């Protein structure tokens, strides 16, 4: 699989841009702040319908414009497919696949498989659990696009349940013991939906961590030159009271649903007291360990970079091993790495069918990734430099 052409209209800094790519390495060179990352961000949006830089769509639309449009021509098995996305902040995005309108924008997920490594990925190791959950969920959707629906359903139920709990909290706070109270009669219904969708998400995440484990260990060994053993595991202790639950049990959707429903019952009074859902996969984490110690808090700066690289490379190898090789994007990462890690990353990336690299200084990119060169400056992208 590779991206043959990318067209942008009113996306980020580009009123309009058209870029033709080819298989193999392509290096986009230009000063920071002039639009290199905007190009690969658009490709990431086609793959996941999210940005790796911002949590809302508003910053993706050029200032003064009402909407942004992304068109991406993708080649797989000698056939070309056009994906078109219209991003309208505050409204549902619209999508076309091969010129055919899709009922939902998420129906285009899977057309482009892409793995991106960016400086923000250091947060996978050092940041909050939400960063690691998003890593798993994005990869889940890339492997099995149906999880986009599971993820959306869970988030919808969680939002509704939180709104109900918040109403109860505010009524209790304002009314006191003798004042008005909120109607919580529908909370049991939302508990059932949360347990159902949550169990599916937890089981999928657990299965994914098991599939990633060998790839993470191998990738970390390669990037770090054999300096440590990296492991990944799913951590659902937030809703099982600190008790360790075997990964095999977490793959049993019915067992997880029952355990999750029981945990919701136990947490009911605390949730009403605080006005928020305290139980579920939105509070889980991913345990990353180096040797016998957790990577977060113990890994050095270099080890943290190696682990972040290993997570992305593991995702790439997992997807490639399942039949459709993803596009690999390395967004301004070589400047962050020492020379040894640069060379080892380049060697691993060079085998990809298509690898897109952005950099401010071309000399930072190892020679093994020499290929097509693009200069990004003055709002334009020019081939050949």
TORKETOR-346974 format. One record per residue (C-alpha): x, y, z; residue in one letter. Coordinates in steps of 0.05 Angstrom, whole numbers. Layout:
N
<node east="X" north="Y" up="Z" aa="A"/>
...
This chain:
385
<node east="0" north="0" up="0" aa="X"/>
<node east="23" north="71" up="-14" aa="X"/>
<node east="-5" north="141" up="-21" aa="X"/>
<node east="0" north="165" up="-93" aa="X"/>
<node east="-30" north="234" up="-85" aa="X"/>
<node east="-52" north="281" up="-30" aa="X"/>
<node east="-96" north="342" up="-43" aa="X"/>
<node east="-114" north="393" up="11" aa="X"/>
<node east="-162" north="451" up="10" aa="X"/>
<node east="-164" north="498" up="70" aa="X"/>
<node east="-130" north="447" up="114" aa="X"/>
<node east="-86" north="479" up="168" aa="X"/>
<node east="-40" north="528" up="133" aa="X"/>
<node east="-55" north="507" up="62" aa="X"/>
<node east="-108" north="544" up="20" aa="X"/>
<node east="-93" north="490" up="-31" aa="X"/>
<node east="-38" north="439" up="-40" aa="X"/>
<node east="-27" north="379" up="-86" aa="X"/>
<node east="30" north="330" up="-75" aa="X"/>
<node east="46" north="268" up="-115" aa="X"/>
<node east="83" north="212" up="-79" aa="X"/>
<node east="113" north="146" up="-99" aa="X"/>
<node east="133" north="81" up="-65" aa="X"/>
<node east="196" north="79" up="-23" aa="X"/>
<node east="225" north="135" up="20" aa="X"/>
<node east="204" north="207" up="11" aa="X"/>
<node east="235" north="263" up="52" aa="X"/>
<node east="200" north="329" up="63" aa="X"/>
<node east="249" north="383" up="83" aa="X"/>
<node east="236" north="453" up="108" aa="X"/>
<node east="241" north="500" up="167" aa="X"/>
<node east="197" north="486" up="227" aa="X"/>
<node east="128" north="518" up="226" aa="X"/>
<node east="119" north="520" up="151" aa="X"/>
<node east="73" north="460" up="140" aa="X"/>
<node east="112" north="395" up="137" aa="X"/>
<node east="74" north="363" up="194" aa="X"/>
<node east="8" north="389" up="167" aa="X"/>
<node east="16" north="344" up="106" aa="X"/>
<node east="28" north="280" up="145" aa="X"/>
<node east="-25" north="301" up="196" aa="X"/>
<node east="-76" north="301" up="138" aa="X"/>
<node east="-55" north="230" up="120" aa="X"/>
<node east="-62" north="209" up="193" aa="X"/>
<node east="-132" north="239" up="193" aa="X"/>
<node east="-151" north="197" up="132" aa="X"/>
<node east="-128" north="135" up="168" aa="X"/>
<node east="-159" north="148" up="237" aa="X"/>
<node east="-206" north="208" up="231" aa="X"/>
<node east="-166" north="239" up="287" aa="X"/>
<node east="-105" north="284" up="292" aa="X"/>
<node east="-42" north="264" up="330" aa="X"/>
<node east="-34" north="337" up="351" aa="X"/>
<node east="-102" north="364" up="372" aa="X"/>
<node east="-165" north="334" up="402" aa="X"/>
<node east="-216" north="374" up="362" aa="X"/>
<node east="-226" north="389" up="288" aa="X"/>
<node east="-229" north="464" up="293" aa="X"/>
<node east="-153" north="476" up="287" aa="X"/>
<node east="-152" north="433" up="224" aa="X"/>
<node east="-192" north="484" up="184" aa="X"/>
<node east="-153" north="543" up="158" aa="X"/>
<node east="-169" north="608" up="193" aa="X"/>
<node east="-226" north="643" up="156" aa="X"/>
<node east="-251" north="580" up="121" aa="X"/>
<node east="-314" north="542" up="138" aa="X"/>
<node east="-289" north="473" up="121" aa="X"/>
<node east="-228" north="434" up="101" aa="X"/>
<node east="-224" north="380" up="48" aa="X"/>
<node east="-174" north="323" up="43" aa="X"/>
<node east="-169" north="279" up="-19" aa="X"/>
<node east="-122" north="220" up="-17" aa="X"/>
<node east="-108" north="171" up="-73" aa="X"/>
<node east="-85" north="104" up="-45" aa="X"/>
<node east="-56" north="46" up="-85" aa="X"/>
<node east="-62" north="-26" up="-61" aa="X"/>
<node east="-52" north="-89" up="-102" aa="X"/>
<node east="-47" north="-48" up="-166" aa="X"/>
<node east="-114" north="-15" up="-154" aa="X"/>
<node east="-126" north="58" up="-136" aa="X"/>
<node east="-178" north="83" up="-87" aa="X"/>
<node east="-196" north="155" up="-74" aa="X"/>
<node east="-216" north="177" up="-4" aa="X"/>
<node east="-248" north="246" up="5" aa="X"/>
<node east="-263" north="278" up="72" aa="X"/>
<node east="-299" north="343" up="87" aa="X"/>
<node east="-284" north="369" up="157" aa="X"/>
<node east="-335" north="418" up="184" aa="X"/>
<node east="-323" north="437" up="257" aa="X"/>
<node east="-385" north="429" up="300" aa="X"/>
<node east="-420" north="385" up="248" aa="X"/>
<node east="-414" north="313" up="225" aa="X"/>
<node east="-358" north="304" up="175" aa="X"/>
<node east="-375" north="277" up="106" aa="X"/>
<node east="-337" north="224" up="68" aa="X"/>
<node east="-333" north="193" up="-1" aa="X"/>
<node east="-299" north="128" up="-19" aa="X"/>
<node east="-285" north="119" up="-93" aa="X"/>
<node east="-333" north="178" up="-107" aa="X"/>
<node east="-389" north="143" up="-69" aa="X"/>
<node east="-418" north="181" up="-9" aa="X"/>
<node east="-412" north="143" up="57" aa="X"/>
<node east="-469" north="141" up="108" aa="X"/>
<node east="-417" north="154" up="163" aa="X"/>
<node east="-348" north="184" up="158" aa="X"/>
<node east="-319" north="126" up="198" aa="X"/>
<node east="-338" north="79" up="141" aa="X"/>
<node east="-274" north="101" up="105" aa="X"/>
<node east="-230" north="76" up="162" aa="X"/>
<node east="-188" north="19" up="136" aa="X"/>
<node east="-178" north="47" up="66" aa="X"/>
<node east="-110" north="74" up="88" aa="X"/>
<node east="-68" north="38" up="138" aa="X"/>
<node east="-16" north="84" up="168" aa="X"/>
<node east="32" north="83" up="227" aa="X"/>
<node east="61" north="150" up="249" aa="X"/>
<node east="118" north="164" up="297" aa="X"/>
<node east="123" north="236" up="321" aa="X"/>
<node east="157" north="274" up="378" aa="X"/>
<node east="90" north="273" up="415" aa="X"/>
<node east="98" north="197" up="422" aa="X"/>
<node east="145" north="205" up="481" aa="X"/>
<node east="79" north="214" up="520" aa="X"/>
<node east="63" north="141" up="506" aa="X"/>
<node east="116" north="123" up="557" aa="X"/>
<node east="118" north="184" up="602" aa="X"/>
<node east="48" north="212" up="596" aa="X"/>
<node east="-21" north="198" up="624" aa="X"/>
<node east="-58" north="132" up="614" aa="X"/>
<node east="-102" north="166" up="562" aa="X"/>
<node east="-43" north="169" up="514" aa="X"/>
<node east="-32" north="94" up="519" aa="X"/>
<node east="-107" north="79" up="513" aa="X"/>
<node east="-110" north="120" up="450" aa="X"/>
<node east="-50" north="82" up="422" aa="X"/>
<node east="-87" north="16" up="432" aa="X"/>
<node east="-154" north="41" up="407" aa="X"/>
<node east="-126" north="72" up="343" aa="X"/>
<node east="-89" north="7" up="328" aa="X"/>
<node east="-151" north="-34" up="344" aa="X"/>
<node east="-189" north="6" up="292" aa="X"/>
<node east="-133" north="0" up="241" aa="X"/>
<node east="-133" north="-76" up="249" aa="X"/>
<node east="-209" north="-85" up="253" aa="X"/>
<node east="-248" north="-23" up="231" aa="X"/>
<node east="-311" north="-49" up="267" aa="X"/>
<node east="-279" north="-25" up="331" aa="X"/>
<node east="-291" north="46" up="308" aa="X"/>
<node east="-364" north="32" up="322" aa="X"/>
<node east="-350" north="-2" up="389" aa="X"/>
<node east="-307" north="57" up="410" aa="X"/>
<node east="-360" north="108" up="389" aa="X"/>
<node east="-416" north="69" up="423" aa="X"/>
<node east="-377" north="65" up="488" aa="X"/>
<node east="-360" north="139" up="487" aa="X"/>
<node east="-433" north="156" up="473" aa="X"/>
<node east="-458" north="115" up="531" aa="X"/>
<node east="-404" north="142" up="577" aa="X"/>
<node east="-424" north="213" up="559" aa="X"/>
<node east="-497" north="200" up="573" aa="X"/>
<node east="-483" north="165" up="638" aa="X"/>
<node east="-437" north="220" up="662" aa="X"/>
<node east="-490" north="272" up="645" aa="X"/>
<node east="-540" north="234" up="688" aa="X"/>
<node east="-492" north="228" up="746" aa="X"/>
<node east="-473" north="301" up="740" aa="X"/>
<node east="-546" north="321" up="743" aa="X"/>
<node east="-554" north="279" up="806" aa="X"/>
<node east="-492" north="310" up="837" aa="X"/>
<node east="-515" north="381" up="823" aa="X"/>
<node east="-585" north="367" up="849" aa="X"/>
<node east="-557" north="338" up="913" aa="X"/>
<node east="-508" north="396" up="921" aa="X"/>
<node east="-561" north="450" up="910" aa="X"/>
<node east="-620" north="415" up="944" aa="X"/>
<node east="-584" north="385" up="1003" aa="X"/>
<node east="-617" north="329" up="1042" aa="X"/>
<node east="-685" north="361" up="1041" aa="X"/>
<node east="-683" north="389" up="971" aa="X"/>
<node east="-697" north="363" up="902" aa="X"/>
<node east="-665" north="299" up="877" aa="X"/>
<node east="-649" north="274" up="807" aa="X"/>
<node east="-684" north="215" up="775" aa="X"/>
<node east="-633" north="158" up="771" aa="X"/>
<node east="-683" north="106" up="748" aa="X"/>
<node east="-649" north="99" up="680" aa="X"/>
<node east="-580" north="89" up="709" aa="X"/>
<node east="-588" north="13" up="708" aa="X"/>
<node east="-602" north="16" up="633" aa="X"/>
<node east="-539" north="56" up="621" aa="X"/>
<node east="-500" north="8" up="665" aa="X"/>
<node east="-520" north="-49" up="620" aa="X"/>
<node east="-499" north="-13" up="557" aa="X"/>
<node east="-433" north="10" up="588" aa="X"/>
<node east="-417" north="-61" up="610" aa="X"/>
<node east="-434" north="-90" up="542" aa="X"/>
<node east="-393" north="-41" up="500" aa="X"/>
<node east="-338" north="-36" up="553" aa="X"/>
<node east="-328" north="-111" up="554" aa="X"/>
<node east="-319" north="-113" up="479" aa="X"/>
<node east="-268" north="-56" up="483" aa="X"/>
<node east="-230" north="-88" up="541" aa="X"/>
<node east="-227" north="-156" up="507" aa="X"/>
<node east="-203" north="-125" up="443" aa="X"/>
<node east="-149" north="-85" up="478" aa="X"/>
<node east="-126" north="-146" up="517" aa="X"/>
<node east="-121" north="-188" up="454" aa="X"/>
<node east="-83" north="-132" up="420" aa="X"/>
<node east="-32" north="-127" up="476" aa="X"/>
<node east="-20" north="-202" up="471" aa="X"/>
<node east="-10" north="-196" up="396" aa="X"/>
<node east="38" north="-137" up="405" aa="X"/>
<node east="81" north="-168" up="460" aa="X"/>
<node east="132" north="-204" up="416" aa="X"/>
<node east="136" north="-147" up="366" aa="X"/>
<node east="148" north="-96" up="422" aa="X"/>
<node east="204" north="-138" up="452" aa="X"/>
<node east="238" north="-148" up="384" aa="X"/>
<node east="231" north="-75" up="364" aa="X"/>
<node east="259" north="-50" up="430" aa="X"/>
<node east="317" north="-99" up="425" aa="X"/>
<node east="333" north="-73" up="355" aa="X"/>
<node east="327" north="1" up="370" aa="X"/>
<node east="365" north="-2" up="436" aa="X"/>
<node east="418" north="-50" up="410" aa="X"/>
<node east="399" north="-104" up="460" aa="X"/>
<node east="398" north="-60" up="522" aa="X"/>
<node east="337" north="-84" up="559" aa="X"/>
<node east="275" north="-127" up="554" aa="X"/>
<node east="210" north="-89" up="539" aa="X"/>
<node east="141" north="-116" up="557" aa="X"/>
<node east="70" north="-92" up="547" aa="X"/>
<node east="7" north="-115" up="584" aa="X"/>
<node east="-64" north="-90" up="593" aa="X"/>
<node east="-81" north="-64" up="663" aa="X"/>
<node east="-155" north="-65" up="683" aa="X"/>
<node east="-144" north="-60" up="758" aa="X"/>
<node east="-181" north="7" up="762" aa="X"/>
<node east="-248" north="-29" up="761" aa="X"/>
<node east="-231" north="-95" up="795" aa="X"/>
<node east="-208" north="-65" up="861" aa="X"/>
<node east="-134" north="-74" up="850" aa="X"/>
<node east="-141" north="-149" up="839" aa="X"/>
<node east="-99" north="-177" up="782" aa="X"/>
<node east="-143" north="-210" up="730" aa="X"/>
<node east="-109" north="-258" up="681" aa="X"/>
<node east="-105" north="-235" up="609" aa="X"/>
<node east="-141" north="-298" up="588" aa="X"/>
<node east="-201" north="-278" up="631" aa="X"/>
<node east="-201" north="-208" up="601" aa="X"/>
<node east="-211" north="-238" up="532" aa="X"/>
<node east="-275" north="-273" up="555" aa="X"/>
<node east="-326" north="-219" up="536" aa="X"/>
<node east="-383" north="-248" up="577" aa="X"/>
<node east="-340" north="-256" up="639" aa="X"/>
<node east="-314" north="-185" up="632" aa="X"/>
<node east="-385" north="-158" up="621" aa="X"/>
<node east="-408" north="-191" up="686" aa="X"/>
<node east="-348" north="-166" up="725" aa="X"/>
<node east="-356" north="-97" up="697" aa="X"/>
<node east="-430" north="-95" up="714" aa="X"/>
<node east="-415" north="-118" up="785" aa="X"/>
<node east="-361" north="-64" up="792" aa="X"/>
<node east="-411" north="-11" up="770" aa="X"/>
<node east="-460" north="-35" up="823" aa="X"/>
<node east="-406" north="-30" up="877" aa="X"/>
<node east="-384" north="39" up="855" aa="X"/>
<node east="-455" north="67" up="849" aa="X"/>
<node east="-456" north="108" up="914" aa="X"/>
<node east="-386" north="136" up="901" aa="X"/>
<node east="-405" north="155" up="830" aa="X"/>
<node east="-468" north="191" up="853" aa="X"/>
<node east="-427" north="226" up="906" aa="X"/>
<node east="-375" north="251" up="856" aa="X"/>
<node east="-419" north="258" up="794" aa="X"/>
<node east="-376" north="218" up="747" aa="X"/>
<node east="-366" north="147" up="721" aa="X"/>
<node east="-310" north="115" up="761" aa="X"/>
<node east="-311" north="45" up="729" aa="X"/>
<node east="-295" north="23" up="658" aa="X"/>
<node east="-242" north="19" up="604" aa="X"/>
<node east="-238" north="95" up="601" aa="X"/>
<node east="-198" north="89" up="667" aa="X"/>
<node east="-153" north="31" up="648" aa="X"/>
<node east="-79" north="34" up="632" aa="X"/>
<node east="-26" north="-3" up="593" aa="X"/>
<node east="33" north="-29" up="634" aa="X"/>
<node east="101" north="-17" up="600" aa="X"/>
<node east="160" north="-49" up="634" aa="X"/>
<node east="235" north="-52" up="622" aa="X"/>
<node east="263" north="-112" up="657" aa="X"/>
<node east="228" north="-114" up="724" aa="X"/>
<node east="213" north="-39" up="730" aa="X"/>
<node east="158" north="4" up="700" aa="X"/>
<node east="183" north="46" up="642" aa="X"/>
<node east="145" north="107" up="668" aa="X"/>
<node east="186" north="139" up="723" aa="X"/>
<node east="246" north="93" up="716" aa="X"/>
<node east="267" north="94" up="642" aa="X"/>
<node east="319" north="144" up="622" aa="X"/>
<node east="306" north="194" up="566" aa="X"/>
<node east="340" north="150" up="515" aa="X"/>
<node east="304" north="88" up="540" aa="X"/>
<node east="237" north="124" up="537" aa="X"/>
<node east="250" north="144" up="464" aa="X"/>
<node east="269" north="72" up="448" aa="X"/>
<node east="205" north="46" up="480" aa="X"/>
<node east="162" north="96" up="443" aa="X"/>
<node east="196" north="76" up="378" aa="X"/>
<node east="186" north="3" up="395" aa="X"/>
<node east="111" north="13" up="405" aa="X"/>
<node east="103" north="46" up="336" aa="X"/>
<node east="148" north="-4" up="301" aa="X"/>
<node east="111" north="-61" up="335" aa="X"/>
<node east="45" north="-33" up="308" aa="X"/>
<node east="76" north="-29" up="238" aa="X"/>
<node east="101" north="-101" up="241" aa="X"/>
<node east="35" north="-127" up="268" aa="X"/>
<node east="-5" north="-95" up="212" aa="X"/>
<node east="45" north="-115" up="159" aa="X"/>
<node east="42" north="-187" up="184" aa="X"/>
<node east="-33" north="-188" up="174" aa="X"/>
<node east="-30" north="-177" up="100" aa="X"/>
<node east="-34" north="-102" up="86" aa="X"/>
<node east="31" north="-65" up="96" aa="X"/>
<node east="17" north="5" up="124" aa="X"/>
<node east="49" north="70" up="103" aa="X"/>
<node east="103" north="90" up="154" aa="X"/>
<node east="109" north="163" up="174" aa="X"/>
<node east="168" north="191" up="214" aa="X"/>
<node east="149" north="262" up="232" aa="X"/>
<node east="209" north="304" up="253" aa="X"/>
<node east="237" north="249" up="298" aa="X"/>
<node east="309" north="242" up="275" aa="X"/>
<node east="328" north="308" up="307" aa="X"/>
<node east="306" north="279" up="374" aa="X"/>
<node east="349" north="217" up="370" aa="X"/>
<node east="423" north="204" up="380" aa="X"/>
<node east="463" north="179" up="321" aa="X"/>
<node east="459" north="106" up="340" aa="X"/>
<node east="383" north="106" up="346" aa="X"/>
<node east="378" north="146" up="281" aa="X"/>
<node east="415" north="93" up="243" aa="X"/>
<node east="378" north="34" up="274" aa="X"/>
<node east="310" north="66" up="262" aa="X"/>
<node east="328" north="81" up="190" aa="X"/>
<node east="350" north="9" up="178" aa="X"/>
<node east="284" north="-16" up="205" aa="X"/>
<node east="243" north="35" up="166" aa="X"/>
<node east="278" north="26" up="100" aa="X"/>
<node east="242" north="-39" up="86" aa="X"/>
<node east="173" north="-6" up="86" aa="X"/>
<node east="136" north="-2" up="20" aa="X"/>
<node east="128" north="73" up="32" aa="X"/>
<node east="160" north="115" up="86" aa="X"/>
<node east="148" north="190" up="91" aa="X"/>
<node east="199" north="230" up="132" aa="X"/>
<node east="195" north="302" up="153" aa="X"/>
<node east="255" north="341" up="177" aa="X"/>
<node east="282" north="411" up="185" aa="X"/>
<node east="354" north="390" up="169" aa="X"/>
<node east="364" north="339" up="114" aa="X"/>
<node east="430" north="317" up="144" aa="X"/>
<node east="392" north="289" up="204" aa="X"/>
<node east="362" north="234" up="159" aa="X"/>
<node east="407" north="174" up="150" aa="X"/>
<node east="429" north="158" up="79" aa="X"/>
<node east="391" north="91" up="80" aa="X"/>
<node east="327" north="132" up="73" aa="X"/>
<node east="350" north="171" up="11" aa="X"/>
<node east="294" north="176" up="-39" aa="X"/>
<node east="247" north="228" up="-67" aa="X"/>
<node east="259" north="297" up="-37" aa="X"/>
<node east="208" north="352" up="-27" aa="X"/>
<node east="220" north="423" up="-4" aa="X"/>
<node east="166" north="455" up="39" aa="X"/>
<node east="169" north="531" up="42" aa="X"/>
<node east="126" north="592" up="30" aa="X"/>
<node east="62" north="551" up="31" aa="X"/>
<node east="85" north="507" up="-26" aa="X"/>
<node east="111" north="436" up="-33" aa="X"/>
<node east="162" north="428" up="-89" aa="X"/>
<node east="191" north="362" up="-113" aa="X"/>
<node east="266" north="356" up="-121" aa="X"/>
<node east="287" north="412" up="-76" aa="X"/>
